[in-house]
C-alpha cells in the first residue's frame, strides 16, 4: 500500500523542471499502480489550485486506464444487445472522465427516478399518456435540458455528469430517457440520425420521433428530413430508424472523442480510439 508521505513527495517533485526527475516520478506512480489511487484522490479533493487538481486527475487516469480497458473489453464480450447492457457500458465509460466514479450511485439514482413516477404511469390507460408523462417528468419536473452554451464540453457526454448537472447532448439525454423507459417498460429507443441524435417511441399503435435536446418535443419525419437537407445530408431510411445498442455505443464514444479533440486533448482521443476499436471489433 502506498504511503501518504511518498505520494506527497512525488507530487511535490512534479514541479521539478528536470525531465529525468519527471520521468522517474511517473515511473514510480506506474509501479504503485491502483494502490496509490485512494490517496491521490484525497490529495486531488484537498488541492486548492485547479491546475494541481487537473494534474493529479491525469495521474489517476494514467494509472487506471489499463483496468478500464480490460473491464470494458470483458463487458463487450458478454454482448451489448439491450438497454440494460448499454447502460452498464456507458456508465463504465464514465470512469474515463472520472476514474473514481461509483457507477452504482447513478444506477440507484435512475432507480429512484423510476420509482417516483411509476405509480402515475401505471395508472394511465393510454400508451401515449405514459410516454408524455415520462417526458414531462424528466424535462419539466427534473429540468433536464440541452446545453447549448457549452455544447462540446465532455461533461455533456458523460451520463453521471449529465445527471449531476441536468444538462447534456442529444445522445446523453436520450440515453437517460431510454434507461428510465427500460425500468418503466416503456419502448424508448435511440435513432442514430446524423448530426443530431434522436429518440424513438415505438408504441403498439404509433411510432414517434422525439427531440431530447428540445425538451422532449415530438417531431415529424418531414421535419427531420428538412433538418438533414438543410445541413447538406440527403436523408436515407436508416437515418430515422431505430439503432442497435452497439451502434449507439460507438456514437457515444465518437462524441467523447470530438469533445476532447475540441479541447486539444489528443492523448484522450487516442485512448478513446482504442475503446472504439473494441466496440467495432465486436460488431
Beta strands, then each sheet from edge to edge (+ up, - down):
strand 1: 145-146
strand 2: 167-168
strand 3: 188-191
strand 4: 198-202
strand 5: 207-211
strand 6: 217-219
sheet 1: 1+ 2+
sheet 2: 3+ 4- 5+ 6-
end
